[in-house]
Amino acid sequence: MGGILFIPILLVIMYFLILRPQQKRMKDQRAMLSVVDVGDDVRTDSGIYGTISDLDGDTVFLMISDGVEIKISKASIAEMIKYDDED
């Protein structure tokens, strides 16, 4: 009897420890990408920091230095950077 219950219990544990947190992270990522706008400071998946200078659908133009602008996919934005006023 214990062997029969082992697999369903293992699947439930796996759902709550692996799948559910991953789905929450994906939902948060989609929400963040829907609100990015020109002027926001962001970090890409590859670790590049910059300021969004233009948006064109799923393409983002990211200013990484004065006069240096790169074109990236919107999906490659990992996070928005918030700076404290004290810094």
Biopython code that builds the backbone (N, CA, C, O; Angstrom):
import numpy as np
from Bio.PDB.StructureBuilder import StructureBuilder

atoms = [
    (1, "MET", "N", (0.824, -1.198, 0.000)),
    (1, "MET", "CA", (0.000, 0.000, 0.000)),
    (1, "MET", "C", (0.865, 1.257, 0.000)),
    (1, "MET", "O", (0.534, 2.248, -0.652)),
    (2, "GLY", "N", (1.973, 1.209, 0.734)),
    (2, "GLY", "CA", (2.861, 2.380, 0.796)),
    (2, "GLY", "C", (3.496, 2.697, -0.541)),
    (2, "GLY", "O", (3.714, 3.867, -0.855)),
    (3, "GLY", "N", (3.797, 1.682, -1.339)),
    (3, "GLY", "CA", (4.390, 1.885, -2.657)),
    (3, "GLY", "C", (3.440, 2.543, -3.630)),
    (3, "GLY", "O", (3.863, 3.300, -4.504)),
    (4, "ILE", "N", (2.151, 2.258, -3.484)),
    (4, "ILE", "CA", (1.140, 2.835, -4.369)),
    (4, "ILE", "C", (0.973, 4.328, -4.094)),
    (4, "ILE", "O", (0.775, 5.111, -5.023)),
    (5, "LEU", "N", (1.050, 4.716, -2.851)),
    (5, "LEU", "CA", (0.890, 6.127, -2.480)),
    (5, "LEU", "C", (2.168, 6.940, -2.667)),
    (5, "LEU", "O", (2.114, 8.169, -2.719)),
    (6, "PHE", "N", (3.298, 6.283, -2.768)),
    (6, "PHE", "CA", (4.579, 6.969, -2.857)),
    (6, "PHE", "C", (4.686, 7.854, -4.095)),
    (6, "PHE", "O", (5.121, 9.001, -3.992)),
    (7, "ILE", "N", (4.300, 7.348, -5.250)),
    (7, "ILE", "CA", (4.447, 8.098, -6.506)),
    (7, "ILE", "C", (3.534, 9.331, -6.533)),
    (7, "ILE", "O", (4.021, 10.410, -6.872)),
    (8, "PRO", "N", (2.246, 9.237, -6.197)),
    (8, "PRO", "CA", (1.423, 10.465, -6.190)),
    (8, "PRO", "C", (1.906, 11.507, -5.180)),
    (8, "PRO", "O", (1.879, 12.707, -5.455)),
    (9, "ILE", "N", (2.341, 11.047, -4.026)),
    (9, "ILE", "CA", (2.860, 11.983, -3.031)),
    (9, "ILE", "C", (4.125, 12.644, -3.544)),
    (9, "ILE", "O", (4.311, 13.844, -3.345)),
    (10, "LEU", "N", (4.987, 11.905, -4.190)),
    (10, "LEU", "CA", (6.212, 12.455, -4.770)),
    (10, "LEU", "C", (5.889, 13.488, -5.854)),
    (10, "LEU", "O", (6.558, 14.517, -5.938)),
    (11, "LEU", "N", (4.889, 13.231, -6.672)),
    (11, "LEU", "CA", (4.489, 14.174, -7.717)),
    (11, "LEU", "C", (3.941, 15.475, -7.128)),
    (11, "LEU", "O", (4.228, 16.559, -7.637)),
    (12, "VAL", "N", (3.161, 15.368, -6.068)),
    (12, "VAL", "CA", (2.623, 16.562, -5.409)),
    (12, "VAL", "C", (3.754, 17.382, -4.806)),
    (12, "VAL", "O", (3.768, 18.606, -4.937)),
    (13, "ILE", "N", (4.690, 16.731, -4.156)),
    (13, "ILE", "CA", (5.838, 17.437, -3.579)),
    (13, "ILE", "C", (6.651, 18.110, -4.669)),
    (13, "ILE", "O", (7.081, 19.251, -4.503)),
    (14, "MET", "N", (6.870, 17.418, -5.786)),
    (14, "MET", "CA", (7.629, 17.984, -6.895)),
    (14, "MET", "C", (6.921, 19.207, -7.469)),
    (14, "MET", "O", (7.575, 20.185, -7.830)),
    (15, "TYR", "N", (5.595, 19.162, -7.558)),
    (15, "TYR", "CA", (4.842, 20.306, -8.066)),
    (15, "TYR", "C", (5.059, 21.528, -7.181)),
    (15, "TYR", "O", (5.331, 22.618, -7.685)),
    (16, "PHE", "N", (4.942, 21.358, -5.867)),
    (16, "PHE", "CA", (5.051, 22.503, -4.961)),
    (16, "PHE", "C", (6.482, 22.994, -4.788)),
    (16, "PHE", "O", (6.683, 24.168, -4.475)),
    (17, "LEU", "N", (7.471, 22.148, -4.977)),
    (17, "LEU", "CA", (8.858, 22.568, -4.790)),
    (17, "LEU", "C", (9.536, 23.046, -6.076)),
    (17, "LEU", "O", (10.481, 23.832, -6.014)),
    (18, "ILE", "N", (9.071, 22.587, -7.234)),
    (18, "ILE", "CA", (9.759, 22.913, -8.491)),
    (18, "ILE", "C", (8.857, 23.675, -9.455)),
    (18, "ILE", "O", (9.189, 24.791, -9.854)),
    (19, "LEU", "N", (7.748, 23.107, -9.828)),
    (19, "LEU", "CA", (6.925, 23.684, -10.890)),
    (19, "LEU", "C", (6.221, 24.978, -10.484)),
    (19, "LEU", "O", (6.218, 25.941, -11.250)),
    (20, "ARG", "N", (5.642, 25.013, -9.322)),
    (20, "ARG", "CA", (4.906, 26.204, -8.899)),
    (20, "ARG", "C", (5.813, 27.421, -8.740)),
    (20, "ARG", "O", (5.443, 28.488, -9.230)),
    (21, "PRO", "N", (6.981, 27.338, -8.087)),
    (21, "PRO", "CA", (7.864, 28.510, -8.015)),
    (21, "PRO", "C", (8.349, 28.970, -9.396)),
    (21, "PRO", "O", (8.491, 30.170, -9.633)),
    (22, "GLN", "N", (8.600, 28.031, -10.297)),
    (22, "GLN", "CA", (9.038, 28.396, -11.636)),
    (22, "GLN", "C", (7.930, 29.136, -12.378)),
    (22, "GLN", "O", (8.206, 30.111, -13.077)),
    (23, "GLN", "N", (6.703, 28.699, -12.241)),
    (23, "GLN", "CA", (5.590, 29.385, -12.882)),
    (23, "GLN", "C", (5.410, 30.790, -12.322)),
    (23, "GLN", "O", (5.072, 31.711, -13.065)),
    (24, "LYS", "N", (5.630, 30.965, -11.022)),
    (24, "LYS", "CA", (5.525, 32.284, -10.404)),
    (24, "LYS", "C", (6.614, 33.210, -10.934)),
    (24, "LYS", "O", (6.347, 34.377, -11.217)),
    (25, "ARG", "N", (7.850, 32.699, -11.073)),
    (25, "ARG", "CA", (8.936, 33.517, -11.617)),
    (25, "ARG", "C", (8.638, 33.939, -13.052)),
    (25, "ARG", "O", (8.897, 35.080, -13.435)),
    (26, "MET", "N", (8.093, 33.019, -13.844)),
    (26, "MET", "CA", (7.761, 33.343, -15.232)),
    (26, "MET", "C", (6.652, 34.394, -15.293)),
    (26, "MET", "O", (6.693, 35.290, -16.136)),
    (27, "LYS", "N", (5.672, 34.291, -14.413)),
    (27, "LYS", "CA", (4.583, 35.267, -14.372)),
    (27, "LYS", "C", (5.125, 36.642, -13.979)),
    (27, "LYS", "O", (4.750, 37.649, -14.580)),
    (28, "ASP", "N", (6.006, 36.693, -12.974)),
    (28, "ASP", "CA", (6.612, 37.953, -12.556)),
    (28, "ASP", "C", (7.459, 38.557, -13.677)),
    (28, "ASP", "O", (7.452, 39.773, -13.869)),
    (29, "GLN", "N", (8.189, 37.719, -14.420)),
    (29, "GLN", "CA", (9.022, 38.188, -15.537)),
    (29, "GLN", "C", (8.153, 38.801, -16.634)),
    (29, "GLN", "O", (8.476, 39.866, -17.159)),
    (30, "ARG", "N", (7.048, 38.128, -16.982)),
    (30, "ARG", "CA", (6.133, 38.662, -17.998)),
    (30, "ARG", "C", (5.532, 39.991, -17.554)),
    (30, "ARG", "O", (5.393, 40.909, -18.363)),
    (31, "ALA", "N", (5.174, 40.100, -16.278)),
    (31, "ALA", "CA", (4.608, 41.345, -15.757)),
    (31, "ALA", "C", (5.633, 42.466, -15.820)),
    (31, "ALA", "O", (5.290, 43.597, -16.165)),
    (32, "MET", "N", (6.887, 42.168, -15.490)),
    (32, "MET", "CA", (7.934, 43.179, -15.532)),
    (32, "MET", "C", (8.173, 43.636, -16.969)),
    (32, "MET", "O", (8.337, 44.830, -17.217)),
    (33, "LEU", "N", (8.195, 42.710, -17.909)),
    (33, "LEU", "CA", (8.434, 43.069, -19.305)),
    (33, "LEU", "C", (7.294, 43.892, -19.887)),
    (33, "LEU", "O", (7.505, 44.674, -20.814)),
    (34, "SER", "N", (6.101, 43.726, -19.360)),
    (34, "SER", "CA", (4.967, 44.488, -19.895)),
    (34, "SER", "C", (4.989, 45.948, -19.455)),
    (34, "SER", "O", (4.305, 46.775, -20.058)),
    (35, "VAL", "N", (5.756, 46.287, -18.417)),
    (35, "VAL", "CA", (5.772, 47.670, -17.933)),
    (35, "VAL", "C", (7.071, 48.409, -18.219)),
    (35, "VAL", "O", (7.181, 49.586, -17.878)),
    (36, "VAL", "N", (8.077, 47.753, -18.843)),
    (36, "VAL", "CA", (9.307, 48.476, -19.142)),
    (36, "VAL", "C", (9.006, 49.584, -20.148)),
    (36, "VAL", "O", (8.169, 49.427, -21.037)),
    (37, "ASP", "N", (9.702, 50.702, -19.990)),
    (37, "ASP", "CA", (9.450, 51.853, -20.838)),
    (37, "ASP", "C", (10.760, 52.594, -21.078)),
    (37, "ASP", "O", (11.775, 52.318, -20.438)),
    (38, "VAL", "N", (10.719, 53.524, -21.996)),
    (38, "VAL", "CA", (11.895, 54.322, -22.320)),
    (38, "VAL", "C", (12.345, 55.066, -21.061)),
    (38, "VAL", "O", (11.533, 55.648, -20.342)),
    (39, "GLY", "N", (13.646, 55.034, -20.814)),
    (39, "GLY", "CA", (14.223, 55.699, -19.645)),
    (39, "GLY", "C", (14.461, 54.780, -18.466)),
    (39, "GLY", "O", (15.120, 55.179, -17.506)),
    (40, "ASP", "N", (13.944, 53.559, -18.508)),
    (40, "ASP", "CA", (14.145, 52.608, -17.405)),
    (40, "ASP", "C", (15.562, 52.037, -17.459)),
    (40, "ASP", "O", (16.082, 51.736, -18.533)),
    (41, "ASP", "N", (16.171, 51.896, -16.295)),
    (41, "ASP", "CA", (17.470, 51.245, -16.182)),
    (41, "ASP", "C", (17.225, 49.751, -15.994)),
    (41, "ASP", "O", (16.427, 49.342, -15.152)),
    (42, "VAL", "N", (17.925, 48.942, -16.794)),
    (42, "VAL", "CA", (17.701, 47.502, -16.770)),
    (42, "VAL", "C", (19.030, 46.752, -16.805)),
    (42, "VAL", "O", (20.081, 47.317, -17.107)),
    (43, "ARG", "N", (18.946, 45.444, -16.482)),
    (43, "ARG", "CA", (20.068, 44.524, -16.621)),
    (43, "ARG", "C", (19.601, 43.391, -17.506)),
    (43, "ARG", "O", (18.507, 42.858, -17.318)),
    (44, "THR", "N", (20.432, 43.018, -18.477)),
    (44, "THR", "CA", (20.076, 41.925, -19.375)),
    (44, "THR", "C", (20.504, 40.589, -18.765)),
    (44, "THR", "O", (21.205, 40.549, -17.753)),
    (45, "ASP", "N", (20.072, 39.507, -19.395)),
    (45, "ASP", "CA", (20.459, 38.170, -18.954)),
    (45, "ASP", "C", (21.967, 37.981, -19.003)),
    (45, "ASP", "O", (22.524, 37.214, -18.217)),
    (46, "SER", "N", (22.625, 38.670, -19.916)),
    (46, "SER", "CA", (24.074, 38.516, -20.053)),
    (46, "SER", "C", (24.853, 39.445, -19.126)),
    (46, "SER", "O", (26.083, 39.434, -19.134)),
    (47, "GLY", "N", (24.146, 40.251, -18.323)),
    (47, "GLY", "CA", (24.812, 41.089, -17.334)),
    (47, "GLY", "C", (25.130, 42.498, -17.810)),
    (47, "GLY", "O", (25.898, 43.204, -17.157)),
    (48, "ILE", "N", (24.567, 42.915, -18.914)),
    (48, "ILE", "CA", (24.808, 44.267, -19.425)),
    (48, "ILE", "C", (23.798, 45.214, -18.785)),
    (48, "ILE", "O", (22.593, 44.967, -18.814)),
    (49, "TYR", "N", (24.303, 46.299, -18.209)),
    (49, "TYR", "CA", (23.460, 47.324, -17.618)),
    (49, "TYR", "C", (23.308, 48.465, -18.602)),
    (49, "TYR", "O", (24.261, 48.825, -19.292)),
    (50, "GLY", "N", (22.115, 49.037, -18.672)),
    (50, "GLY", "CA", (21.903, 50.154, -19.563)),
    (50, "GLY", "C", (20.544, 50.785, -19.347)),
    (50, "GLY", "O", (19.765, 50.358, -18.495)),
    (51, "THR", "N", (20.277, 51.820, -20.147)),
    (51, "THR", "CA", (19.025, 52.547, -20.087)),
    (51, "THR", "C", (18.288, 52.350, -21.403)),
    (51, "THR", "O", (18.881, 52.466, -22.475)),
    (52, "ILE", "N", (17.012, 52.057, -21.323)),
    (52, "ILE", "CA", (16.219, 51.851, -22.534)),
    (52, "ILE", "C", (16.052, 53.198, -23.227)),
    (52, "ILE", "O", (15.545, 54.154, -22.641)),
    (53, "SER", "N", (16.491, 53.257, -24.497)),
    (53, "SER", "CA", (16.370, 54.507, -25.243)),
    (53, "SER", "C", (15.225, 54.450, -26.252)),
    (53, "SER", "O", (14.732, 55.497, -26.671)),
    (54, "ASP", "N", (14.792, 53.257, -26.650)),
    (54, "ASP", "CA", (13.684, 53.141, -27.598)),
    (54, "ASP", "C", (13.128, 51.721, -27.542)),
    (54, "ASP", "O", (13.858, 50.764, -27.286)),
    (55, "LEU", "N", (11.842, 51.605, -27.783)),
    (55, "LEU", "CA", (11.165, 50.308, -27.849)),
    (55, "LEU", "C", (10.517, 50.175, -29.220)),
    (55, "LEU", "O", (9.913, 51.120, -29.725)),
    (56, "ASP", "N", (10.648, 48.995, -29.815)),
    (56, "ASP", "CA", (10.023, 48.729, -31.101)),
    (56, "ASP", "C", (9.474, 47.305, -31.078)),
    (56, "ASP", "O", (10.114, 46.375, -31.569)),
    (57, "GLY", "N", (8.286, 47.146, -30.506)),
    (57, "GLY", "CA", (7.700, 45.814, -30.372)),
    (57, "GLY", "C", (8.496, 44.968, -29.392)),
    (57, "GLY", "O", (8.595, 45.307, -28.212)),
    (58, "ASP", "N", (9.067, 43.860, -29.880)),
    (58, "ASP", "CA", (9.871, 42.982, -29.031)),
    (58, "ASP", "C", (11.351, 43.324, -29.094)),
    (58, "ASP", "O", (12.185, 42.576, -28.584)),
    (59, "THR", "N", (11.683, 44.448, -29.715)),
    (59, "THR", "CA", (13.078, 44.893, -29.812)),
    (59, "THR", "C", (13.281, 46.095, -28.899)),
    (59, "THR", "O", (12.454, 47.005, -28.851)),
    (60, "VAL", "N", (14.394, 46.082, -28.180)),
    (60, "VAL", "CA", (14.725, 47.163, -27.263)),
    (60, "VAL", "C", (16.070, 47.743, -27.673)),
    (60, "VAL", "O", (17.016, 47.004, -27.945)),
    (61, "PHE", "N", (16.150, 49.055, -27.715)),
    (61, "PHE", "CA", (17.416, 49.735, -27.953)),
    (61, "PHE", "C", (17.928, 50.195, -26.600)),
    (61, "PHE", "O", (17.288, 50.992, -25.914)),
    (62, "LEU", "N", (19.081, 49.685, -26.230)),
    (62, "LEU", "CA", (19.637, 49.887, -24.900)),
    (62, "LEU", "C", (20.894, 50.730, -24.990)),
    (62, "LEU", "O", (21.860, 50.351, -25.652)),
    (63, "MET", "N", (20.878, 51.896, -24.309)),
    (63, "MET", "CA", (22.046, 52.756, -24.281)),
    (63, "MET", "C", (22.931, 52.297, -23.117)),
    (63, "MET", "O", (22.537, 52.374, -21.954)),
    (64, "ILE", "N", (24.135, 51.817, -23.453)),
    (64, "ILE", "CA", (25.017, 51.296, -22.421)),
    (64, "ILE", "C", (26.125, 52.276, -22.065)),
    (64, "ILE", "O", (26.814, 52.100, -21.060)),
    (65, "SER", "N", (26.298, 53.300, -22.881)),
    (65, "SER", "CA", (27.275, 54.350, -22.620)),
    (65, "SER", "C", (26.912, 55.517, -23.521)),
    (65, "SER", "O", (26.067, 55.376, -24.406)),
    (66, "ASP", "N", (27.541, 56.672, -23.308)),
    (66, "ASP", "CA", (27.262, 57.821, -24.159)),
    (66, "ASP", "C", (27.618, 57.492, -25.597)),
    (66, "ASP", "O", (28.771, 57.195, -25.908)),
    (67, "GLY", "N", (26.624, 57.546, -26.471)),
    (67, "GLY", "CA", (26.838, 57.277, -27.882)),
    (67, "GLY", "C", (26.936, 55.807, -28.247)),
    (67, "GLY", "O", (27.175, 55.485, -29.411)),
    (68, "VAL", "N", (26.759, 54.902, -27.285)),
    (68, "VAL", "CA", (26.826, 53.466, -27.563)),
    (68, "VAL", "C", (25.459, 52.856, -27.276)),
    (68, "VAL", "O", (24.997, 52.841, -26.135)),
    (69, "GLU", "N", (24.822, 52.352, -28.330)),
    (69, "GLU", "CA", (23.498, 51.787, -28.204)),
    (69, "GLU", "C", (23.488, 50.397, -28.842)),
    (69, "GLU", "O", (24.028, 50.197, -29.930)),
    (70, "ILE", "N", (22.869, 49.447, -28.154)),
    (70, "ILE", "CA", (22.766, 48.098, -28.711)),
    (70, "ILE", "C", (21.295, 47.741, -28.874)),
    (70, "ILE", "O", (20.425, 48.292, -28.200)),
    (71, "LYS", "N", (21.039, 46.815, -29.773)),
    (71, "LYS", "CA", (19.685, 46.345, -30.037)),
    (71, "LYS", "C", (19.569, 44.927, -29.473)),
    (71, "LYS", "O", (20.342, 44.040, -29.835)),
    (72, "ILE", "N", (18.596, 44.728, -28.585)),
    (72, "ILE", "CA", (18.424, 43.424, -27.945)),
    (72, "ILE", "C", (16.955, 43.018, -28.001)),
    (72, "ILE", "O", (16.077, 43.826, -28.303)),
    (73, "SER", "N", (16.719, 41.767, -27.707)),
    (73, "SER", "CA", (15.361, 41.257, -27.588)),
    (73, "SER", "C", (14.790, 41.683, -26.239)),
    (73, "SER", "O", (15.498, 41.690, -25.231)),
    (74, "LYS", "N", (13.532, 42.031, -26.226)),
    (74, "LYS", "CA", (12.878, 42.434, -24.976)),
    (74, "LYS", "C", (12.904, 41.299, -23.952)),
    (74, "LYS", "O", (12.986, 41.547, -22.749)),
    (75, "ALA", "N", (12.835, 40.062, -24.426)),
    (75, "ALA", "CA", (12.822, 38.901, -23.534)),
    (75, "ALA", "C", (14.151, 38.707, -22.814)),
    (75, "ALA", "O", (14.205, 37.982, -21.821)),
    (76, "SER", "N", (15.227, 39.339, -23.292)),
    (76, "SER", "CA", (16.526, 39.167, -22.649)),
    (76, "SER", "C", (16.734, 40.126, -21.475)),
    (76, "SER", "O", (17.800, 40.115, -20.859)),
    (77, "ILE", "N", (15.744, 40.946, -21.158)),
    (77, "ILE", "CA", (15.837, 41.822, -19.988)),
    (77, "ILE", "C", (15.562, 40.977, -18.752)),
    (77, "ILE", "O", (14.507, 40.355, -18.632)),
    (78, "ALA", "N", (16.521, 40.964, -17.838)),
    (78, "ALA", "CA", (16.399, 40.139, -16.637)),
    (78, "ALA", "C", (15.708, 40.875, -15.496)),
    (78, "ALA", "O", (14.902, 40.289, -14.774)),
    (79, "GLU", "N", (16.023, 42.164, -15.331)),
    (79, "GLU", "CA", (15.415, 42.902, -14.237)),
    (79, "GLU", "C", (15.503, 44.399, -14.469)),
    (79, "GLU", "O", (16.366, 44.888, -15.198)),
    (80, "MET", "N", (14.587, 45.113, -13.831)),
    (80, "MET", "CA", (14.650, 46.565, -13.820)),
    (80, "MET", "C", (15.478, 46.970, -12.607)),
    (80, "MET", "O", (15.347, 46.387, -11.530)),
    (81, "ILE", "N", (16.318, 47.960, -12.791)),
    (81, "ILE", "CA", (17.196, 48.415, -11.713)),
    (81, "ILE", "C", (16.574, 49.637, -11.045)),
    (81, "ILE", "O", (16.237, 50.617, -11.709)),
    (82, "LYS", "N", (16.432, 49.566, -9.753)),
    (82, "LYS", "CA", (15.931, 50.690, -8.959)),
    (82, "LYS", "C", (17.069, 51.204, -8.104)),
    (82, "LYS", "O", (17.654, 50.457, -7.320)),
    (83, "TYR", "N", (17.384, 52.476, -8.254)),
    (83, "TYR", "CA", (18.445, 53.084, -7.467)),
    (83, "TYR", "C", (17.831, 53.838, -6.291)),
    (83, "TYR", "O", (16.784, 54.472, -6.420)),
    (84, "ASP", "N", (18.505, 53.757, -5.138)),
    (84, "ASP", "CA", (18.073, 54.508, -3.973)),
    (84, "ASP", "C", (18.377, 55.981, -4.193)),
    (84, "ASP", "O", (19.335, 56.319, -4.888)),
    (85, "ASP", "N", (17.573, 56.857, -3.610)),
    (85, "ASP", "CA", (17.802, 58.299, -3.735)),
    (85, "ASP", "C", (19.064, 58.731, -2.998)),
    (85, "ASP", "O", (19.649, 59.764, -3.324)),
    (86, "GLU", "N", (19.490, 57.946, -2.003)),
    (86, "GLU", "CA", (20.641, 58.307, -1.191)),
    (86, "GLU", "C", (21.946, 58.083, -1.921)),
    (86, "GLU", "O", (22.949, 58.697, -1.558)),
    (87, "ASP", "N", (21.983, 57.226, -2.941)),
    (87, "ASP", "CA", (23.228, 56.901, -3.643)),
    (87, "ASP", "C", (23.663, 58.026, -4.534)),
    (87, "ASP", "O", (24.692, 57.924, -5.201)),
]
sb = StructureBuilder()
sb.init_structure("model")
sb.init_model(0)
sb.init_chain("A")
sb.init_seg("    ")
for serial, (resi, resn, name, xyz) in enumerate(atoms, 1):
    if name == "N":
        sb.init_residue(resn, " ", resi, " ")
    sb.init_atom(name, np.array(xyz, "f"), 0.0, 1.0, " ", f" {name:<3s}", serial, name[0])
structure = sb.get_structure()
